[in-house]
Amino acid sequence: MARQGSSFVDRILLPGLAFKACVIGGGYATGRELVEYFLKNGPANGLLAMIVVTIVWSVVCALTFLFAFVMKSYNYQDFFRHILGRFAIVFEILYLASIVLLLAVFGAAAGEIGFSLFGAPRLAGTMAMVAAILAVTYSGQKGVEELFKYVSILLYLVYAIFLVVTLSRFGGEVAGAFALPAPPSNWLFDGLTFSAYNVLAAVLILPVLRHQTRARDAVVSGLLSGPLAMIPAILFFICLLPFYPTVLSQPLPSDYVLQALGSPMLRFAFQTMIFFALLESSVGSVQAFQARISALAERSESRMLGQVRWIFPLVITIGSIFIAEGIGLITLIAKGYRLFGYAIVLVYLIPLFAIALPKLRRLKFKSAEGNGASVVGE
């Protein structure tokens, strides 16, 4: 545990940056997800849906981080053991399936980036992503956390520049997009669905909570996670508006907009940033399971499990390539994400509020009864 001398960045900002790192690849890095879940509802309704996502992520992250801190559960297996008991294996199965889906999406997106920038075969971009995932994952937890911090600087900077350049060229078209007739909309449903399948990241980044020294750190960092993860998405969304509704049919909306801006340097910088955003999301997903195998190997003193820890990232990343190649990016996002959204609601969100929240209330009551200190006030 901690963590005397833990910095403000590690205690308060790192969880939100790690959460952003895990959601951005599957959430909105290429822009395809923003089109599928937000922009297709129209500009105004799309922004409303994004506000819903921000609120849901903040609330769920705050509750998840607080429960993990109080129960000293700094990996997803221990976390779900306290909530689901012997049924925690259900989450394990769901998570393994989600890794395959997410890496398939990331691999397909990396292939599209390599093709759009260099004309390289799509498989080459995907294999470059695999190599980078393995390099960072094998560097250990500290290397993963450094990736989250430094890629975040690049990400926020590039999105800010992207917004400024887009508004300087097409600012008038942004207002024009809001003037267009609104299409039939399910913005609330789409916002909740998007929230659900991405919020899984909150339990994948629990190892970074080890820097926190009190429960208040967990709550504050959780509440900040929603804005830290969604502000870049909102900036990106605004950049898509001048090209609405044409952009709705583009497999890689980000590159479509960048080509329209006519800035090769910005296009290269943005696509490079997307590659690293996909990388940190991939690493976050793979590292969480690798840490799970390592903990199990240590408890059981199993040499075989220790070896699996090193083999798993290679097998899962390469295996996912074939799924990405066979299905394609748009289909994976449009259909696969929704199904996982429903599953996550059943396995994670409902138990979080129905089981974890009452447990926290009972612990708070016992603490107040014993010494007058609440859990959050520790």
C-alpha positions as CSV (number, residue, x, y, z in Angstrom):
1,M,0.0,0.0,0.0
2,A,1.2,3.4,0.2
3,R,2.6,5.5,0.1
4,Q,3.9,8.2,2.1
5,G,5.3,10.8,-0.2
6,S,2.9,9.9,-3.0
7,S,2.5,12.9,-5.3
8,F,-0.7,14.7,-6.1
9,V,-0.4,13.5,-9.7
10,D,-0.1,9.9,-8.6
11,R,-2.8,10.1,-6.0
12,I,-5.4,12.2,-7.7
13,L,-4.7,12.5,-11.5
14,L,-3.1,9.2,-12.4
15,P,-6.3,7.1,-11.9
16,G,-8.2,9.5,-14.2
17,L,-5.4,9.5,-16.8
18,A,-5.2,5.7,-16.6
19,F,-9.0,5.4,-17.0
20,K,-8.8,7.8,-20.0
21,A,-5.9,5.6,-21.4
22,C,-8.0,2.5,-21.3
23,V,-11.2,4.0,-22.7
24,I,-9.8,6.2,-25.5
25,G,-8.8,3.4,-27.8
26,G,-12.2,1.7,-27.8
27,G,-14.0,4.9,-26.9
28,Y,-13.2,7.5,-29.5
29,A,-9.6,7.6,-30.8
30,T,-10.5,7.0,-34.4
31,G,-13.7,9.1,-34.3
32,R,-15.7,6.1,-35.6
33,E,-17.1,5.6,-32.1
34,L,-18.1,9.2,-31.8
35,V,-20.0,8.9,-35.0
36,E,-21.7,5.7,-34.1
37,Y,-22.9,6.7,-30.6
38,F,-23.2,10.5,-30.7
39,L,-23.0,12.3,-34.0
40,K,-25.6,10.1,-35.7
41,N,-28.1,11.5,-33.2
42,G,-27.4,15.0,-34.4
43,P,-25.0,17.7,-33.0
44,A,-27.1,18.9,-30.0
45,N,-28.3,15.4,-29.0
46,G,-24.8,14.1,-29.4
47,L,-23.5,16.6,-26.9
48,L,-26.3,15.7,-24.5
49,A,-25.3,12.1,-24.7
50,M,-21.6,13.0,-24.0
51,I,-22.7,14.8,-20.8
52,V,-24.5,11.7,-19.7
53,V,-21.4,9.6,-20.3
54,T,-19.3,12.1,-18.3
55,I,-21.6,11.9,-15.3
56,V,-22.0,8.1,-15.4
57,W,-18.2,7.6,-15.6
58,S,-17.5,10.0,-12.7
59,V,-20.1,8.3,-10.4
60,V,-19.1,4.8,-11.3
61,C,-15.3,5.5,-11.0
62,A,-15.8,7.2,-7.6
63,L,-17.7,4.3,-6.2
64,T,-15.4,1.7,-7.7
65,F,-12.2,3.4,-6.5
66,L,-13.7,4.0,-3.0
67,F,-14.8,0.4,-2.6
68,A,-11.4,-0.9,-3.9
69,F,-9.6,1.4,-1.4
70,V,-11.7,0.4,1.6
71,M,-11.5,-3.3,0.7
72,K,-7.8,-3.1,-0.2
73,S,-8.7,-4.7,-3.6
74,Y,-6.1,-3.4,-6.1
75,N,-6.8,-5.9,-8.9
76,Y,-10.0,-6.8,-10.6
77,Q,-10.1,-10.4,-9.3
78,D,-10.1,-9.3,-5.6
79,F,-12.6,-6.5,-6.4
80,F,-15.1,-8.9,-7.9
81,R,-14.5,-11.5,-5.2
82,H,-15.9,-9.0,-2.7
83,I,-18.9,-8.3,-4.8
84,L,-19.8,-11.5,-6.7
85,G,-18.2,-14.1,-4.4
86,R,-17.8,-17.4,-6.2
87,F,-19.5,-16.0,-9.3
88,A,-16.5,-13.7,-9.9
89,I,-15.5,-16.2,-12.6
90,V,-18.3,-14.7,-14.7
91,F,-16.5,-11.4,-14.9
92,E,-13.3,-13.2,-15.7
93,I,-14.9,-14.8,-18.8
94,L,-16.5,-11.5,-19.8
95,Y,-13.2,-9.7,-19.5
96,L,-11.2,-12.2,-21.6
97,A,-13.8,-11.9,-24.3
98,S,-13.6,-8.1,-24.1
99,I,-9.9,-8.2,-24.5
100,V,-10.2,-10.1,-27.7
101,L,-12.9,-7.6,-29.0
102,L,-10.9,-4.5,-28.0
103,L,-7.6,-5.7,-29.4
104,A,-9.4,-6.6,-32.6
105,V,-10.8,-3.1,-32.8
106,F,-7.4,-1.6,-32.0
107,G,-5.6,-3.8,-34.4
108,A,-8.0,-2.9,-37.2
109,A,-7.6,0.8,-36.4
110,A,-3.8,0.6,-36.3
111,G,-4.0,-1.1,-39.7
112,E,-6.2,1.8,-41.1
113,I,-3.7,4.4,-39.7
114,G,-0.7,2.7,-41.4
115,F,-2.6,2.5,-44.6
116,S,-3.8,6.1,-44.6
117,L,-0.4,7.6,-43.6
118,F,2.1,5.4,-45.5
119,G,0.0,3.3,-47.9
120,A,1.4,0.3,-46.0
121,P,-0.5,-3.0,-45.9
122,R,-3.1,-2.9,-43.1
123,L,-1.5,-6.0,-41.5
124,A,1.8,-4.1,-41.2
125,G,0.1,-1.4,-39.0
126,T,-1.5,-4.0,-36.9
127,M,1.8,-5.9,-36.4
128,A,3.5,-2.6,-35.3
129,M,0.8,-2.2,-32.7
130,V,1.4,-5.8,-31.5
131,A,5.1,-5.2,-31.1
132,A,4.5,-2.0,-29.2
133,I,2.0,-3.6,-26.9
134,L,4.4,-6.4,-26.0
135,A,7.3,-4.0,-25.4
136,V,5.4,-1.8,-22.9
137,T,3.6,-4.7,-21.2
138,Y,6.9,-6.5,-20.5
139,S,8.4,-3.3,-19.0
140,G,6.1,-3.8,-16.0
141,Q,3.6,-1.7,-14.0
142,K,5.9,1.3,-13.6
143,G,6.5,1.4,-17.4
144,V,2.8,1.2,-18.0
145,E,2.1,4.1,-15.6
146,E,4.8,6.2,-17.3
147,L,3.1,5.5,-20.6
148,F,-0.3,6.8,-19.2
149,K,1.3,10.0,-18.0
150,Y,3.4,11.0,-21.1
151,V,0.9,9.9,-23.7
152,S,-1.7,12.0,-21.9
153,I,0.4,15.1,-22.5
154,L,0.7,14.4,-26.2
155,L,-3.0,13.5,-26.4
156,Y,-4.4,16.7,-24.8
157,L,-2.0,18.9,-26.7
158,V,-2.8,17.4,-30.2
159,Y,-6.6,17.5,-29.6
160,A,-6.3,21.2,-28.5
161,I,-4.3,22.1,-31.7
162,F,-6.8,20.0,-33.8
163,L,-9.7,22.1,-32.4
164,V,-8.0,25.4,-33.0
165,V,-7.1,24.6,-36.6
166,T,-10.5,23.2,-37.3
167,L,-12.3,26.3,-35.9
168,S,-10.0,28.7,-37.7
169,R,-10.9,27.0,-41.0
170,F,-14.4,25.8,-40.6
171,G,-15.8,27.7,-37.6
172,G,-18.9,28.8,-39.4
173,E,-19.8,25.3,-40.4
174,V,-19.9,24.3,-36.8
175,A,-22.9,26.6,-36.2
176,G,-24.4,25.4,-39.4
177,A,-24.3,21.8,-38.2
178,F,-26.5,22.7,-35.3
179,A,-29.0,24.4,-37.7
180,L,-29.6,21.2,-39.6
181,P,-32.8,19.2,-38.9
182,A,-32.3,16.8,-36.1
183,P,-32.5,13.1,-37.1
184,P,-34.5,10.5,-35.1
185,S,-32.5,10.1,-31.9
186,N,-31.9,7.6,-29.1
187,W,-29.2,9.9,-27.5
188,L,-29.9,8.8,-23.9
189,F,-29.8,5.1,-24.7
190,D,-26.7,5.5,-26.9
191,G,-25.0,7.6,-24.1
192,L,-25.8,5.0,-21.5
193,T,-24.6,2.1,-23.8
194,F,-21.4,4.0,-24.6
195,S,-20.9,4.6,-20.8
196,A,-21.4,0.9,-20.0
197,Y,-19.0,-0.8,-22.3
198,N,-16.2,1.7,-21.6
199,V,-16.6,2.0,-17.9
200,L,-15.2,-1.5,-17.5
201,A,-11.8,0.3,-17.5
202,A,-12.5,1.5,-14.0
203,V,-11.7,-1.9,-12.6
204,L,-8.8,-2.6,-15.0
205,I,-6.7,0.3,-13.6
206,L,-7.1,-0.5,-9.9
207,P,-3.4,-1.2,-9.5
208,V,-2.7,2.6,-9.9
209,L,-4.7,3.2,-6.7
210,R,-1.9,1.9,-4.6
211,H,-0.5,5.4,-4.5
212,Q,-3.5,6.7,-2.6
213,T,-3.3,7.4,1.1
214,R,-6.9,8.0,2.1
215,A,-10.4,7.3,0.9
216,R,-11.0,11.0,-0.1
217,D,-8.2,10.5,-2.7
218,A,-10.3,7.6,-4.2
219,V,-13.5,9.7,-4.4
220,V,-11.9,12.8,-5.8
221,S,-9.9,10.9,-8.4
222,G,-13.0,9.0,-9.4
223,L,-15.0,12.1,-9.9
224,L,-12.3,13.6,-12.0
225,S,-12.1,10.5,-14.2
226,G,-15.2,11.4,-16.2
227,P,-14.1,14.8,-17.3
228,L,-10.4,13.7,-17.9
229,A,-11.7,11.0,-20.2
230,M,-14.4,12.9,-22.0
231,I,-12.9,16.4,-22.6
232,P,-10.8,15.2,-25.5
233,A,-13.8,13.4,-26.9
234,I,-15.9,16.6,-26.8
235,L,-13.1,18.6,-28.5
236,F,-12.9,15.9,-31.2
237,F,-16.7,15.9,-31.6
238,I,-16.7,19.6,-32.3
239,C,-14.0,19.0,-35.0
240,L,-16.4,16.6,-36.7
241,L,-19.3,19.0,-36.9
242,P,-18.3,20.9,-40.0
243,F,-18.4,17.7,-41.9
244,Y,-21.7,16.4,-40.7
245,P,-23.5,14.4,-42.1
246,T,-21.0,13.3,-44.7
247,V,-18.6,12.1,-42.0
248,L,-21.1,9.6,-40.7
249,S,-20.1,7.0,-43.4
250,Q,-16.4,7.3,-43.0
251,P,-14.5,4.3,-41.5
252,L,-11.8,6.6,-40.1
253,P,-13.5,10.0,-39.5
254,S,-10.4,11.5,-38.0
255,D,-8.4,11.0,-41.2
256,Y,-11.3,12.3,-43.3
257,V,-11.3,15.6,-41.4
258,L,-7.5,15.9,-41.3
259,Q,-7.3,15.5,-45.1
260,A,-10.0,18.2,-45.5
261,L,-7.9,20.5,-43.3
262,G,-5.0,20.1,-45.7
263,S,-2.2,20.1,-43.1
264,P,0.2,17.1,-43.6
265,M,2.0,17.9,-40.4
266,L,-1.2,18.0,-38.3
267,R,-2.4,14.9,-40.0
268,F,0.8,13.0,-39.2
269,A,0.8,14.3,-35.6
270,F,-2.8,13.3,-35.0
271,Q,-2.5,9.9,-36.5
272,T,0.7,9.3,-34.5
273,M,-1.2,10.4,-31.3
274,I,-4.1,8.0,-32.2
275,F,-1.6,5.1,-32.5
276,F,-0.2,5.9,-29.0
277,A,-3.8,6.2,-27.7
278,L,-4.6,2.8,-29.1
279,L,-1.4,1.5,-27.6
280,E,-2.1,2.7,-24.0
281,S,-5.6,1.3,-24.2
282,S,-4.3,-2.0,-25.4
283,V,-1.6,-2.1,-22.7
284,G,-4.1,-1.3,-20.0
285,S,-6.3,-4.2,-21.0
286,V,-3.5,-6.7,-21.3
287,Q,-1.6,-5.6,-18.3
288,A,-4.6,-6.0,-16.0
289,F,-4.9,-9.7,-16.9
290,Q,-1.2,-10.3,-16.8
291,A,-1.2,-8.8,-13.2
292,R,-4.0,-11.2,-12.4
293,I,-2.0,-14.2,-13.6
294,S,1.1,-13.0,-11.7
295,A,-0.8,-12.7,-8.4
296,L,-2.3,-16.2,-8.9
297,A,1.1,-17.6,-9.7
298,E,2.6,-16.1,-6.6
299,R,-0.2,-17.5,-4.3
300,S,-0.1,-20.9,-5.8
301,E,3.7,-21.0,-6.4
302,S,2.9,-22.4,-9.8
303,R,5.8,-22.3,-12.2
304,M,3.5,-23.0,-15.2
305,L,1.4,-19.9,-14.4
306,G,4.5,-17.8,-14.2
307,Q,5.4,-18.8,-17.7
308,V,1.8,-18.2,-18.9
309,R,2.2,-14.6,-17.7
310,W,4.8,-14.0,-20.4
311,I,3.1,-16.0,-23.1
312,F,-0.4,-14.5,-22.7
313,P,0.2,-11.0,-24.2
314,L,1.7,-12.6,-27.3
315,V,-1.0,-15.1,-27.8
316,I,-4.0,-12.7,-27.2
317,T,-2.7,-9.9,-29.3
318,I,-1.8,-12.0,-32.3
319,G,-5.0,-14.0,-32.1
320,S,-7.0,-10.8,-32.1
321,I,-5.5,-9.8,-35.4
322,F,-7.3,-12.4,-37.3
323,I,-10.6,-11.3,-35.8
324,A,-9.9,-7.7,-36.9
325,E,-8.9,-8.8,-40.4
326,G,-12.0,-10.9,-40.8
327,I,-14.7,-8.7,-39.4
328,G,-13.6,-5.1,-39.9
329,L,-13.7,-1.9,-37.8
330,I,-17.2,-0.6,-38.4
331,T,-18.9,-3.9,-37.7
332,L,-16.9,-4.5,-34.6
333,I,-17.8,-1.2,-33.2
334,A,-21.5,-1.1,-34.2
335,K,-22.4,-4.6,-33.0
336,G,-19.7,-6.0,-30.7
337,Y,-19.6,-3.0,-28.4
338,R,-23.3,-2.9,-27.8
339,L,-23.4,-6.6,-26.7
340,F,-20.6,-6.1,-24.2
341,G,-22.3,-3.0,-22.9
342,Y,-25.3,-5.0,-21.9
343,A,-23.1,-7.7,-20.3
344,I,-21.2,-5.2,-18.3
345,V,-24.4,-3.7,-16.9
346,L,-25.4,-7.1,-15.6
347,V,-22.0,-8.3,-14.3
348,Y,-20.5,-5.1,-13.1
349,L,-22.8,-2.0,-12.8
350,I,-25.8,-3.7,-11.2
351,P,-23.7,-5.5,-8.5
352,L,-21.7,-2.3,-7.9
353,F,-24.8,-0.4,-6.8
354,A,-26.7,-3.3,-5.4
355,I,-23.9,-5.0,-3.4
356,A,-20.8,-2.7,-3.1
357,L,-22.7,0.5,-2.2
358,P,-24.7,-1.1,0.7
359,K,-21.4,-2.6,1.9
360,L,-19.8,0.8,2.0
361,R,-22.8,2.2,3.9
362,R,-22.5,-0.5,6.5
363,L,-18.8,0.1,6.9
364,K,-19.4,3.9,7.2
365,F,-22.0,3.3,9.9
366,K,-19.8,1.0,11.9
367,S,-16.9,3.5,11.6
368,A,-19.1,6.3,12.8
369,E,-20.5,4.2,15.6
370,G,-17.0,3.2,16.7
371,N,-15.0,6.4,16.6
372,G,-17.0,9.1,14.8
373,A,-15.0,9.0,11.6
374,S,-16.7,8.2,8.3
375,V,-15.1,6.1,5.6
376,V,-14.8,9.0,3.2
377,G,-13.3,11.2,5.8
378,E,-10.4,8.9,6.6
